[in-house]
Amino acid sequence: MPTTLRRLRRLYLLPAIALASACDEGITIQPDVLAGSYAATSFLVTQTGQPTVDVLARGGSLTINIAANDSITGLLVLPTGVPGTAAGTADMKGKLVRRSDGTFQFDQTESTFVESLVWQQFTDALVSTSLLVNTQFQVTLRK
């Protein structure tokens, strides 16, 4: 009887072994690549007690290009009327910093609020929902 049980147990493994060998070369899981060109598709700023400002609707923009070596370039364009900021443009040149908690920050040559924002990576997107002093920034950058 023990020999028969051992043989039956081996038979249970056959479908799993066949499936594993059939899928071995056909399926691969690749991590999302961080490097690429991103543009803001959503850019909202809310100062405590004030209405939310849609930066993109007012003519603003944010573009970030991340190279394979984590260097960054890009441009921030802010229109007038964005709370907590001054209108104008800023160069996004700098370096992407990977934080120990799996999030990211931009270390820029030109100091802006963008370098204080904390970003999370999603498929083809970087998203920040950061509160700085009394101002909430909600920004989505998409490839």
SEMIPA-910386 format. One line per field, with one value per atom (N, C-alpha, C): residue number from 1; atom name; x, y, z. Coordinates in pm, 1 decimal, padded with zeros to 6 digits, m for minus. Layout:
// SEMIPA-910386
lumti NUM_...
gugu CA_...
x X_...
y Y_...
z Z_...
This chain:
// SEMIPA-910386
lumti 1_1_1_2_2_2_3_3_3_4_4_4_5_5_5_6_6_6_7_7_7_8_8_8_9_9_9_10_10_10_11_11_11_12_12_12_13_13_13_14_14_14_15_15_15_16_16_16_17_17_17_18_18_18_19_19_19_20_20_20_21_21_21_22_22_22_23_23_23_24_24_24_25_25_25_26_26_26_27_27_27_28_28_28_29_29_29_30_30_30_31_31_31_32_32_32_33_33_33_34_34_34_35_35_35_36_36_36_37_37_37_38_38_38_39_39_39_40_40_40_41_41_41_42_42_42_43_43_43_44_44_44_45_45_45_46_46_46_47_47_47_48_48_48_49_49_49_50_50_50_51_51_51_52_52_52_53_53_53_54_54_54_55_55_55_56_56_56_57_57_57_58_58_58_59_59_59_60_60_60_61_61_61_62_62_62_63_63_63_64_64_64_65_65_65_66_66_66_67_67_67_68_68_68_69_69_69_70_70_70_71_71_71_72_72_72_73_73_73_74_74_74_75_75_75_76_76_76_77_77_77_78_78_78_79_79_79_80_80_80_81_81_81_82_82_82_83_83_83_84_84_84_85_85_85_86_86_86_87_87_87_88_88_88_89_89_89_90_90_90_91_91_91_92_92_92_93_93_93_94_94_94_95_95_95_96_96_96_97_97_97_98_98_98_99_99_99_100_100_100_101_101_101_102_102_102_103_103_103_104_104_104_105_105_105_106_106_106_107_107_107_108_108_108_109_109_109_110_110_110_111_111_111_112_112_112_113_113_113_114_114_114_115_115_115_116_116_116_117_117_117_118_118_118_119_119_119_120_120_120_121_121_121_122_122_122_123_123_123_124_124_124_125_125_125_126_126_126_127_127_127_128_128_128_129_129_129_130_130_130_131_131_131_132_132_132_133_133_133_134_134_134_135_135_135_136_136_136_137_137_137_138_138_138_139_139_139_140_140_140_141_141_141_142_142_142_143_143_143
gugu N_CA_C_N_CA_C_N_CA_C_N_CA_C_N_CA_C_N_CA_C_N_CA_C_N_CA_C_N_CA_C_N_CA_C_N_CA_C_N_CA_C_N_CA_C_N_CA_C_N_CA_C_N_CA_C_N_CA_C_N_CA_C_N_CA_C_N_CA_C_N_CA_C_N_CA_C_N_CA_C_N_CA_C_N_CA_C_N_CA_C_N_CA_C_N_CA_C_N_CA_C_N_CA_C_N_CA_C_N_CA_C_N_CA_C_N_CA_C_N_CA_C_N_CA_C_N_CA_C_N_CA_C_N_CA_C_N_CA_C_N_CA_C_N_CA_C_N_CA_C_N_CA_C_N_CA_C_N_CA_C_N_CA_C_N_CA_C_N_CA_C_N_CA_C_N_CA_C_N_CA_C_N_CA_C_N_CA_C_N_CA_C_N_CA_C_N_CA_C_N_CA_C_N_CA_C_N_CA_C_N_CA_C_N_CA_C_N_CA_C_N_CA_C_N_CA_C_N_CA_C_N_CA_C_N_CA_C_N_CA_C_N_CA_C_N_CA_C_N_CA_C_N_CA_C_N_CA_C_N_CA_C_N_CA_C_N_CA_C_N_CA_C_N_CA_C_N_CA_C_N_CA_C_N_CA_C_N_CA_C_N_CA_C_N_CA_C_N_CA_C_N_CA_C_N_CA_C_N_CA_C_N_CA_C_N_CA_C_N_CA_C_N_CA_C_N_CA_C_N_CA_C_N_CA_C_N_CA_C_N_CA_C_N_CA_C_N_CA_C_N_CA_C_N_CA_C_N_CA_C_N_CA_C_N_CA_C_N_CA_C_N_CA_C_N_CA_C_N_CA_C_N_CA_C_N_CA_C_N_CA_C_N_CA_C_N_CA_C_N_CA_C_N_CA_C_N_CA_C_N_CA_C_N_CA_C_N_CA_C_N_CA_C_N_CA_C_N_CA_C_N_CA_C_N_CA_C_N_CA_C_N_CA_C_N_CA_C_N_CA_C_N_CA_C_N_CA_C_N_CA_C_N_CA_C_N_CA_C_N_CA_C_N_CA_C_N_CA_C_N_CA_C_N_CA_C_N_CA_C_N_CA_C_N_CA_C_N_CA_C
x 00080.2_00000.0_00085.2_00190.5_00271.2_00329.1_00367.9_00422.6_00316.3_00195.4_00085.9_00059.2_00062.4_00041.7_00150.9_00274.2_00385.2_00365.8_00321.3_00299.8_00186.3_00080.0_m00031.4_00011.9_00093.1_00142.2_00223.5_00301.9_00380.8_00289.9_00180.6_00086.4_00022.5_00001.2_m00056.0_00038.0_00165.9_00263.2_00278.2_00238.1_00258.0_00194.1_00067.2_00011.6_00089.3_00132.8_00208.2_00342.9_00409.9_00538.8_00520.1_00415.8_00389.8_00358.7_00279.7_00245.1_00367.4_00448.3_00568.1_00665.4_00683.1_00776.7_00721.4_00589.5_00529.3_00538.1_00531.5_00532.8_00672.2_00769.0_00902.6_00954.9_00939.0_00994.5_00891.8_00764.4_00661.2_00623.4_00646.8_00601.7_00720.3_00730.3_00830.9_00765.1_00805.6_00754.1_00868.1_00847.5_00949.4_00905.9_00995.5_00959.2_00938.6_00853.7_00831.5_00961.1_00996.2_01118.7_01090.8_01171.6_01152.0_01198.2_01305.9_01359.4_01256.2_01251.6_01159.6_01120.9_01035.2_00986.8_00847.0_00827.7_00700.6_00646.6_00513.7_00446.7_00329.8_00304.1_00193.9_00061.0_m00021.4_m00156.9_m00259.0_m00213.8_m00295.3_m00200.6_m00239.9_m00152.2_m00242.2_m00277.3_m00367.3_m00293.1_m00321.4_m00259.1_m00370.9_m00371.2_m00472.6_m00405.5_m00423.0_m00373.4_m00487.7_m00455.3_m00556.0_m00649.7_m00780.8_m00880.0_m00904.5_m00837.8_m00851.5_m00904.7_m00964.7_m01009.8_m00890.0_m00912.8_m00809.9_m00782.6_m00654.6_m00613.4_m00563.4_m00619.9_m00575.6_m00467.3_m00343.4_m00229.1_m00232.0_m00266.4_m00268.5_m00377.1_m00493.2_m00602.5_m00566.1_m00475.7_m00432.8_m00312.5_m00268.8_m00158.1_m00023.1_m00017.6_00108.5_00141.8_00261.7_00303.8_00423.7_00446.9_00565.6_00606.7_00730.0_00785.7_00914.7_00932.7_01053.8_01103.4_01230.5_01294.1_01393.3_01374.6_01462.8_01548.9_01679.7_01774.0_01801.5_01861.5_01893.4_01987.8_02068.8_02161.9_02099.2_01966.1_01888.0_01909.0_01977.4_01983.5_01849.0_01810.5_01682.2_01699.8_01613.4_01600.1_01450.9_01414.7_01273.9_01247.3_01118.7_01080.6_00951.0_00948.6_00829.1_00783.2_00656.0_00597.7_00479.4_00486.7_00379.0_00314.0_00182.0_00110.6_00088.5_00039.6_00006.9_m00115.6_m00124.7_m00241.2_m00229.0_m00112.2_m00092.2_m00046.7_m00125.7_m00092.5_00043.3_00114.4_00242.0_00357.6_00336.1_00443.1_00442.8_00551.5_00561.1_00549.9_00487.4_00475.4_00613.9_00631.9_00758.2_00793.2_00916.5_00965.5_01086.3_01109.3_01226.3_01279.3_01409.6_01478.4_01473.6_01439.4_01428.8_01557.4_01665.9_01792.5_01835.0_01877.8_01924.1_01937.0_01898.1_01916.1_01793.8_01753.2_01646.8_01705.3_01640.2_01687.1_01588.3_01639.6_01557.2_01566.5_01452.1_01447.3_01435.3_01473.5_01473.9_01334.5_01228.6_01092.2_01031.3_01110.8_01062.8_01003.7_01003.9_00955.2_01073.4_01043.3_01146.5_01131.5_01241.3_01241.8_01335.9_01315.3_01402.4_01495.5_01625.9_01726.0_01769.0_01719.9_01739.7_01849.2_01908.8_02006.9_01938.1_01824.0_01746.1_01641.0_01640.1_01551.3_01405.9_01315.8_01171.5_01099.7_00969.4_00890.3_00889.9_00917.5_00913.5_01012.6_01127.0_01225.3_01181.7_01081.8_01029.5_00916.7_00862.5_00753.5_00807.1_00728.4_00764.1_00678.8_00742.8_00676.8_00671.2_00561.1_00546.4_00538.2_00596.5_00593.4_00476.7_00402.8_00298.6_00331.1_00254.5_00281.6_00275.6_00387.1_00400.9_00361.4_00372.5_00336.5_00413.4_00433.6_00483.6_00375.7_00341.6_00232.9_00281.0_00246.1_00277.1_00149.8_00128.2_00022.6_00089.7_00164.0_00246.7_00189.5_00199.1_00158.8_00285.7_00301.6_00415.8_00362.2_00396.2_00347.9_00194.9_00128.1_m00018.5_m00071.6_00008.8_m00028.7_m00018.6_m00128.9_m00134.8_m00107.3_m00010.6_00021.3_m00021.2_m00101.8_m00142.8_m00102.9_00000.4_00056.0_00070.3_00026.2_00047.0_00129.8_00244.2_00330.1_00316.8_00284.4_00269.9_00370.4_00412.6_00503.5_00427.5
y m00120.2_00000.0_00127.7_00138.1_00259.0_00287.0_00183.8_00203.2_00261.3_00216.4_00267.2_00414.0_00452.9_00593.2_00683.4_00635.2_00714.9_00734.9_00631.2_00643.3_00742.3_00737.5_00830.4_00975.3_00994.7_01130.1_01183.8_01100.7_01144.0_01181.6_01111.3_01141.6_01279.3_01318.6_01450.6_01562.0_01537.2_01638.7_01653.8_01556.0_01561.0_01683.2_01718.3_01838.4_01965.1_01980.2_02098.9_02105.5_01993.2_01988.8_02020.2_01964.5_01990.5_02137.6_02197.5_02338.7_02428.0_02397.4_02477.4_02471.0_02354.9_02342.2_02408.0_02408.0_02470.3_02622.1_02678.9_02824.8_02881.6_02797.8_02842.6_02952.0_02937.2_03035.1_03137.8_03115.4_03200.2_03319.9_03318.1_03426.6_03486.9_03619.1_03690.7_03814.5_03851.3_03971.4_04071.3_04185.8_04290.3_04404.1_04459.0_04575.8_04695.9_04789.3_04909.6_04990.4_05038.9_05115.9_05260.9_05313.8_05450.1_05554.7_05526.7_05623.5_05652.5_05778.7_05818.3_05964.0_06007.5_06145.3_06150.1_06237.9_06251.3_06392.8_06403.4_06532.8_06529.2_06640.9_06648.6_06633.9_06540.9_06525.5_06574.1_06596.2_06652.7_06730.1_06852.7_06937.1_07031.4_06990.3_07066.5_07116.9_07242.5_07303.6_07361.3_07322.8_07372.0_07426.4_07554.6_07616.2_07614.2_07586.2_07577.0_07697.8_07668.4_07775.0_07841.5_07797.4_07856.8_07752.1_07795.4_07698.5_07633.3_07513.6_07440.5_07508.6_07517.4_07576.3_07464.3_07457.8_07362.8_07432.5_07397.5_07463.8_07444.3_07325.6_07298.5_07381.4_07394.0_07472.0_07619.4_07665.0_07805.9_07827.8_07723.2_07737.0_07692.3_07634.6_07585.2_07446.3_07401.1_07266.8_07221.1_07090.7_07031.5_06913.8_06916.2_06804.0_06760.8_06630.3_06572.3_06461.2_06463.1_06355.6_06286.7_06157.2_06080.4_05989.9_06005.5_05922.5_05793.4_05697.5_05568.2_05582.6_05689.5_05711.2_05796.7_05817.1_05893.7_06044.5_06095.2_06240.2_06285.6_06408.9_06460.4_06595.7_06621.5_06751.3_06777.6_06898.0_06929.7_07075.1_07108.6_07247.6_07256.7_07350.6_07384.9_07522.1_07532.9_07660.4_07685.5_07794.6_07829.4_07960.6_07959.3_08083.2_08163.9_08285.2_08364.9_08304.2_08325.3_08279.5_08142.7_08079.9_07950.3_07978.9_07937.0_07971.0_07917.1_07996.8_07955.1_07953.7_08001.3_08000.5_08131.9_08157.6_08275.2_08229.6_08310.6_08278.2_08279.2_08195.7_08192.0_08051.6_08034.4_07903.5_07864.0_07734.6_07684.1_07560.3_07550.8_07436.0_07319.9_07202.7_07085.1_07002.3_07053.9_06980.8_06935.1_06808.7_06756.4_06605.3_06544.6_06400.3_06342.9_06224.0_06151.2_06083.0_06098.1_06036.4_05927.5_05805.6_05692.8_05685.3_05698.2_05697.0_05554.1_05532.1_05397.9_05337.0_05419.8_05367.3_05334.1_05342.1_05306.9_05423.8_05543.2_05661.7_05736.8_05848.3_05924.3_06073.6_06145.3_06290.8_06338.6_06463.0_06523.7_06620.4_06598.2_06688.6_06779.3_06902.9_06993.9_07096.1_07142.4_07249.3_07379.6_07409.4_07530.2_07492.0_07561.0_07525.9_07564.8_07465.0_07488.0_07396.2_07414.8_07327.1_07183.5_07162.1_07027.5_06934.7_06986.3_06899.7_06855.9_06921.9_06882.5_06780.1_06762.5_06666.8_06524.0_06433.4_06291.7_06220.6_06137.6_06073.8_05922.8_05864.0_05719.0_05677.0_05560.9_05510.4_05415.0_05436.1_05345.4_05311.4_05223.5_05187.6_05311.7_05346.3_05461.7_05595.4_05607.7_05734.2_05754.8_05879.5_05921.1_06010.2_05984.0_06057.6_06112.4_06239.7_06302.1_06361.9_06333.3_06400.1_06447.9_06555.6_06605.3_06732.3_06740.2_06859.7_06931.8_07056.1_07138.2_07259.6_07272.5_07377.7_07375.2_07467.1_07467.9_07453.9_07394.7_07380.2_07234.2_07182.5_07045.0_07045.3_06962.3_06946.2_06806.5_06799.0_06671.7_06673.3_06597.1_06601.2_06458.8_06439.4_06312.4_06339.7_06272.5_06278.7_06146.8_06151.5_06028.4_06026.4_05903.8_05883.6_05907.4
z 00000.0_00000.0_00000.0_00077.3_00074.7_m00063.5_m00139.5_m00272.8_m00364.4_m00354.9_m00436.8_m00405.9_m00280.2_m00242.6_m00299.7_m00295.3_m00351.1_m00500.2_m00570.6_m00715.1_m00744.4_m00663.8_m00683.9_m00657.5_m00558.0_m00529.8_m00647.1_m00708.9_m00824.8_m00941.0_m00957.7_m01065.5_m01046.6_m00923.4_m00896.6_m00942.6_m00941.1_m00980.0_m01131.6_m01208.8_m01353.8_m01420.4_m01392.0_m01456.9_m01422.5_m01299.4_m01258.8_m01330.5_m01341.8_m01411.0_m01558.6_m01620.2_m01762.2_m01785.3_m01699.0_m01713.0_m01694.6_m01596.7_m01571.2_m01688.5_m01746.5_m01857.8_m01983.7_m02001.9_m02119.5_m02112.6_m01994.7_m01977.5_m01959.0_m01943.9_m01910.3_m02002.6_m02134.0_m02226.4_m02272.9_m02248.6_m02304.5_m02220.0_m02090.7_m02004.5_m01931.6_m01942.1_m01863.7_m01804.1_m01688.3_m01623.0_m01614.8_m01676.5_m01677.7_m01586.7_m01506.0_m01425.9_m01518.2_m01476.7_m01555.0_m01558.4_m01673.9_m01690.5_m01651.2_m01562.6_m01513.3_m01614.0_m01684.7_m01781.2_m01889.7_m01932.5_m02038.5_m02026.3_m02117.5_m02119.0_m02060.1_m01962.6_m01892.5_m01908.9_m01914.6_m01918.3_m01820.8_m01756.7_m01661.3_m01735.2_m01688.6_m01741.4_m01638.9_m01518.6_m01411.1_m01320.5_m01282.6_m01201.6_m01122.3_m01001.2_m00915.9_m00792.6_m00753.5_m00636.7_m00549.8_m00422.7_m00330.0_m00205.5_m00181.9_m00059.1_00042.4_00168.1_00273.0_00270.6_00265.6_00267.2_00133.0_00028.0_m00105.5_m00203.6_m00314.0_m00414.8_m00484.8_m00536.4_m00609.8_m00742.9_m00779.1_m00906.6_m00997.5_m01118.4_m01220.1_m01303.0_m01275.7_m01339.4_m01490.8_m01537.2_m01681.4_m01751.1_m01688.2_m01747.4_m01759.1_m01674.4_m01678.4_m01770.2_m01838.2_m01933.3_m01881.4_m01762.8_m01707.5_m01759.9_m01730.2_m01772.1_m01689.7_m01694.2_m01632.5_m01718.1_m01767.7_m01842.0_m01773.6_m01767.0_m01706.5_m01798.2_m01829.4_m01906.2_m01813.8_m01793.0_m01704.8_m01791.6_m01781.4_m01857.0_m01780.3_m01847.2_m01786.3_m01666.9_m01663.7_m01551.8_m01441.3_m01446.5_m01348.8_m01356.0_m01459.0_m01475.3_m01531.9_m01498.0_m01545.7_m01613.0_m01708.5_m01772.0_m01783.7_m01817.7_m01835.7_m01807.7_m01803.4_m01786.9_m01707.6_m01613.6_m01536.4_m01582.4_m01621.0_m01660.1_m01567.5_m01490.1_m01397.3_m01439.2_m01455.3_m01485.8_m01358.0_m01370.8_m01252.3_m01183.7_m01054.7_m00980.1_m00917.3_m00925.0_m00859.3_m00716.3_m00616.4_m00477.5_m00433.7_m00358.3_m00301.4_m00398.1_m00521.5_m00621.2_m00698.6_m00766.7_m00853.4_m00998.4_m01082.4_m01224.3_m01289.0_m01391.1_m01463.6_m01506.0_m01548.3_m01591.8_m01507.5_m01499.3_m01426.0_m01496.9_m01502.7_m01561.1_m01461.9_m01507.8_m01420.9_m01418.3_m01473.4_m01478.7_m01338.9_m01330.6_m01202.8_m01205.2_m01094.5_m01077.2_m01006.3_m01046.2_m00978.9_m00856.2_m00742.3_m00617.8_m00578.3_m00564.3_m00520.5_m00368.9_m00303.5_m00157.4_m00106.0_00019.2_00077.5_00088.3_00086.5_00096.0_m00040.0_m00147.2_m00280.6_m00357.7_m00298.8_m00368.8_m00429.4_m00497.8_m00568.3_m00539.7_m00556.4_m00554.0_m00663.8_m00708.4_m00807.2_m00735.6_m00749.9_m00694.1_m00808.5_m00806.5_m00918.3_m00892.6_m01001.3_m00994.0_m00954.9_m01019.0_m00989.4_m00885.1_m00773.5_m00663.1_m00691.8_m00688.2_m00702.1_m00603.4_m00590.8_m00504.5_m00555.4_m00684.2_m00743.9_m00675.2_m00632.8_m00567.6_m00427.7_m00370.4_m00239.6_m00249.7_m00369.6_m00388.2_m00384.9_m00330.2_m00326.1_m00431.0_m00512.8_m00626.9_m00609.1_m00654.5_m00658.2_m00804.4_m00835.7_m00972.4_m00990.4_m01097.9_m01143.6_m01288.1_m01350.6_m01488.8_m01575.9_m01637.0_m01726.3_m01663.4_m01531.0_m01466.8_m01336.9_m01302.6_m01172.2_m01111.8_m00985.2_m00920.8_m00787.0_m00760.7_m00632.5_m00573.8_m00447.4_m00370.4_m00242.4_m00255.0_m00146.2_m00084.4_00047.5_00120.7_00165.7_00119.4_00157.8_00230.7_00357.8_00446.8_00446.5_00378.9_00375.2_00232.2_00144.8_00005.2_m00038.6_m00093.7_m00145.0_m00294.9_m00338.1_m00480.1_m00522.0_m00628.1_m00685.3_m00832.3_m00865.0_m00999.6_m01053.5_m01176.2_m01245.1_m01369.2_m01379.7_m01498.7_m01572.2_m01700.2_m01780.7_m01895.1_m01928.4_m02041.9_m02171.6
